[in-house]
Amino acid sequence: MTETLPGDAAAPDFERRAAACRDSLTGVPGGARSEDAWLFARLVAAREVRGERALLGLSAQAFAGLAQRHFVADAMALLPSSPHQPPMQQAVPIADETHAAFVASMCEWLIGLASRDVDAADAQCLAAILAHACLRPDHLWRDLGLAGRDDVTHMLTRFFPEVVARNREGLRWKKLLARELARATGGVPGPAPGCPGCEDFGFCFPLGN
Protein backbone atom coordinates (compact mmCIF):
# COMPACT_ATOMS: atom_id res chain seq x y z
CA MET A 1 0.00 0.00 0.00
CA THR A 2 1.37 3.42 -0.95
CA GLU A 3 1.65 5.89 1.90
CA THR A 4 -0.04 9.24 1.34
CA LEU A 5 2.03 12.13 2.56
CA PRO A 6 0.44 15.23 4.09
CA GLY A 7 -0.76 17.61 1.40
CA ASP A 8 -0.62 15.03 -1.41
CA ALA A 9 -4.38 15.02 -1.92
CA ALA A 10 -4.41 18.78 -2.44
CA ALA A 11 -1.35 18.89 -4.72
CA PRO A 12 -2.25 19.48 -8.38
CA ASP A 13 -1.55 16.45 -10.58
CA PHE A 14 0.06 18.42 -13.37
CA GLU A 15 1.10 15.38 -15.38
CA ARG A 16 -2.45 14.05 -15.52
CA ARG A 17 -3.87 17.48 -16.26
CA ALA A 18 -1.33 18.09 -19.00
CA ALA A 19 -2.25 14.79 -20.67
CA ALA A 20 -5.95 15.70 -20.55
CA CYS A 21 -5.21 19.19 -21.88
CA ARG A 22 -3.08 17.75 -24.69
CA ASP A 23 -5.89 15.41 -25.72
CA SER A 24 -8.39 18.28 -25.67
CA LEU A 25 -6.15 20.32 -27.94
CA THR A 26 -5.60 17.56 -30.48
CA GLY A 27 -9.06 16.07 -30.26
CA VAL A 28 -7.45 12.62 -30.40
CA PRO A 29 -6.95 10.87 -27.03
CA GLY A 30 -3.33 9.81 -26.83
CA GLY A 31 -2.57 11.02 -30.34
CA ALA A 32 -2.85 13.80 -32.90
CA ARG A 33 -3.43 14.46 -36.58
CA SER A 34 0.30 14.93 -37.14
CA GLU A 35 3.61 14.60 -35.36
CA ASP A 36 3.96 18.38 -35.15
CA ALA A 37 0.46 18.77 -33.71
CA TRP A 38 1.38 16.23 -31.02
CA LEU A 39 4.56 18.12 -30.16
CA PHE A 40 2.94 21.54 -29.89
CA ALA A 41 -0.01 20.16 -27.92
CA ARG A 42 2.45 18.76 -25.37
CA LEU A 43 4.42 22.00 -25.17
CA VAL A 44 1.30 24.13 -24.74
CA ALA A 45 -0.42 21.76 -22.32
CA ALA A 46 2.61 21.64 -20.00
CA ARG A 47 2.37 25.40 -19.44
CA GLU A 48 -1.40 25.77 -19.78
CA VAL A 49 -2.22 23.59 -16.78
CA ARG A 50 0.09 25.68 -14.61
CA GLY A 51 -1.33 29.00 -15.75
CA GLU A 52 1.99 29.74 -17.45
CA ARG A 53 1.11 30.21 -21.09
CA ALA A 54 3.12 33.45 -21.03
CA LEU A 55 6.30 31.39 -20.51
CA LEU A 56 5.95 30.01 -24.03
CA GLY A 57 6.97 33.44 -25.29
CA LEU A 58 4.36 33.55 -28.06
CA SER A 59 2.45 36.65 -29.05
CA ALA A 60 -1.34 36.44 -29.19
CA GLN A 61 -1.14 36.39 -32.99
CA ALA A 62 1.52 33.66 -33.09
CA PHE A 63 -0.39 31.55 -30.58
CA ALA A 64 -3.64 31.92 -32.50
CA GLY A 65 -1.91 30.86 -35.70
CA LEU A 66 -0.37 27.85 -33.99
CA ALA A 67 -3.74 26.82 -32.60
CA GLN A 68 -5.38 27.20 -36.01
CA ARG A 69 -2.75 25.04 -37.68
CA HIS A 70 -2.66 22.22 -35.16
CA PHE A 71 -5.47 22.22 -32.62
CA VAL A 72 -9.14 21.40 -33.01
CA ALA A 73 -11.52 24.31 -33.50
CA ASP A 74 -12.21 26.30 -30.31
CA ALA A 75 -9.96 23.92 -28.36
CA MET A 76 -8.58 26.66 -26.12
CA ALA A 77 -12.03 27.96 -25.22
CA LEU A 78 -13.22 24.45 -24.35
CA LEU A 79 -10.37 23.63 -21.96
CA PRO A 80 -11.64 23.05 -18.41
CA SER A 81 -10.77 25.84 -16.00
CA SER A 82 -9.06 25.12 -12.70
CA PRO A 83 -9.50 27.01 -9.44
CA HIS A 84 -5.80 26.38 -8.71
CA GLN A 85 -4.65 28.33 -11.75
CA PRO A 86 -4.49 32.08 -12.32
CA PRO A 87 -5.99 33.62 -15.48
CA MET A 88 -4.13 32.65 -18.63
CA GLN A 89 -1.74 35.17 -20.12
CA GLN A 90 -0.04 35.83 -23.39
CA ALA A 91 3.67 36.61 -23.63
CA VAL A 92 4.86 39.51 -21.53
CA PRO A 93 7.98 41.66 -22.10
CA ILE A 94 11.20 40.38 -20.52
CA ALA A 95 12.31 42.93 -17.93
CA ASP A 96 16.00 41.99 -17.96
CA GLU A 97 17.57 43.61 -21.04
CA THR A 98 20.34 41.00 -21.24
CA HIS A 99 17.81 38.18 -21.17
CA ALA A 100 15.64 39.92 -23.75
CA ALA A 101 18.64 40.31 -26.06
CA PHE A 102 19.53 36.64 -25.56
CA VAL A 103 16.00 35.54 -26.49
CA ALA A 104 15.89 37.76 -29.57
CA SER A 105 19.28 36.50 -30.76
CA MET A 106 18.42 32.87 -30.06
CA CYS A 107 15.16 33.14 -32.00
CA GLU A 108 16.85 34.72 -34.99
CA TRP A 109 19.67 32.18 -34.99
CA LEU A 110 17.36 29.16 -34.72
CA ILE A 111 15.02 30.42 -37.42
CA GLY A 112 18.03 30.74 -39.71
CA LEU A 113 18.76 27.05 -39.17
CA ALA A 114 15.20 25.79 -39.57
CA SER A 115 14.62 22.76 -41.76
CA ARG A 116 12.96 23.38 -45.10
CA ASP A 117 10.71 20.41 -44.39
CA VAL A 118 8.78 22.17 -41.60
CA ASP A 119 6.25 24.97 -41.66
CA ALA A 120 8.05 28.30 -41.33
CA ALA A 121 5.53 29.66 -38.82
CA ASP A 122 5.89 26.51 -36.71
CA ALA A 123 9.67 26.93 -36.73
CA GLN A 124 9.28 30.52 -35.55
CA CYS A 125 6.97 29.44 -32.74
CA LEU A 126 9.31 26.67 -31.63
CA ALA A 127 12.31 28.99 -31.77
CA ALA A 128 10.51 31.37 -29.41
CA ILE A 129 9.49 28.55 -27.08
CA LEU A 130 13.05 27.20 -26.95
CA ALA A 131 14.61 30.62 -26.43
CA HIS A 132 12.27 31.43 -23.54
CA ALA A 133 12.84 27.99 -22.01
CA CYS A 134 16.56 28.82 -21.85
CA LEU A 135 15.69 31.51 -19.28
CA ARG A 136 14.38 28.94 -16.81
CA PRO A 137 16.51 27.04 -14.27
CA ASP A 138 16.23 23.39 -15.16
CA HIS A 139 17.10 20.85 -17.83
CA LEU A 140 15.63 21.92 -21.15
CA TRP A 141 13.31 18.92 -21.40
CA ARG A 142 11.78 19.73 -18.03
CA ASP A 143 11.43 23.41 -18.87
CA LEU A 144 9.55 22.36 -22.01
CA GLY A 145 7.36 19.84 -20.21
CA LEU A 146 8.67 16.89 -22.22
CA ALA A 147 9.46 13.38 -21.02
CA GLY A 148 13.24 13.46 -21.37
CA ARG A 149 16.32 14.41 -23.36
CA ASP A 150 15.38 12.10 -26.22
CA ASP A 151 12.23 14.13 -26.79
CA VAL A 152 14.32 17.28 -27.19
CA THR A 153 16.71 15.50 -29.55
CA HIS A 154 13.83 14.29 -31.70
CA MET A 155 12.25 17.75 -31.76
CA LEU A 156 15.51 19.47 -32.73
CA THR A 157 16.23 16.84 -35.39
CA ARG A 158 12.85 17.55 -36.95
CA PHE A 159 12.99 21.37 -36.82
CA PHE A 160 16.65 22.38 -36.45
CA PRO A 161 18.79 19.43 -37.59
CA GLU A 162 21.93 21.56 -37.91
CA VAL A 163 21.82 22.14 -34.14
CA VAL A 164 21.85 18.39 -33.55
CA ALA A 165 24.72 17.95 -36.00
CA ARG A 166 26.82 20.40 -33.99
CA ASN A 167 26.44 18.48 -30.73
CA ARG A 168 29.33 16.10 -31.34
CA GLU A 169 30.28 16.04 -27.65
CA GLY A 170 26.84 15.07 -26.40
CA LEU A 171 26.38 18.29 -24.40
CA ARG A 172 23.21 19.12 -22.52
CA TRP A 173 20.95 20.86 -25.00
CA LYS A 174 20.63 24.16 -23.16
CA LYS A 175 24.42 24.42 -22.87
CA LEU A 176 24.84 23.53 -26.54
CA LEU A 177 22.30 26.12 -27.66
CA ALA A 178 23.99 28.87 -25.64
CA ARG A 179 27.44 27.88 -26.88
CA GLU A 180 26.48 27.78 -30.54
CA LEU A 181 24.63 31.08 -30.31
CA ALA A 182 27.70 32.72 -28.78
CA ARG A 183 29.91 31.33 -31.54
CA ALA A 184 27.48 32.53 -34.20
CA THR A 185 27.31 36.05 -32.79
CA GLY A 186 30.97 36.49 -31.89
CA GLY A 187 30.39 36.19 -28.16
CA VAL A 188 32.19 34.19 -25.48
CA PRO A 189 30.55 30.77 -24.95
CA GLY A 190 28.95 30.45 -21.54
CA PRO A 191 25.80 29.32 -19.78
CA ALA A 192 22.29 30.22 -20.90
CA PRO A 193 20.55 32.70 -18.57
CA GLY A 194 18.68 29.94 -16.76
CA CYS A 195 21.63 27.57 -16.34
CA PRO A 196 22.96 28.88 -12.99
CA GLY A 197 19.75 27.78 -11.26
CA CYS A 198 19.96 24.19 -12.54
CA GLU A 199 20.94 21.35 -10.22
CA ASP A 200 23.63 20.26 -12.71
CA PHE A 201 25.17 23.68 -13.26
CA GLY A 202 28.42 22.58 -11.60
CA PHE A 203 28.58 19.54 -13.86
CA CYS A 204 28.11 21.54 -17.06
CA PHE A 205 30.26 24.46 -15.95
CA PRO A 206 32.84 23.23 -13.41
CA LEU A 207 34.90 25.87 -11.66
CA GLY A 208 38.17 26.60 -13.40
CA ASN A 209 36.98 25.37 -16.80
Secondary structure, DSSP 8 states (H G I E B T S, - for coil): -----TTTTTS--HHHHHHHHHHHHHSSTT--SSHHHHHHHHHHHHHHTTT-GGGG---HHHHHHHHHHHS-TTHHHHS---TTS---------S-HHHHHHHHHHHHHHHHT--TTS-HHHHHHHHHHHHHHTTSSS-HHHHHT-SSHHHHHHHHHHH-HHHHHT-TT---HHHHHHHHHHHHHT------TTGGGSTTHHHHS-TT-
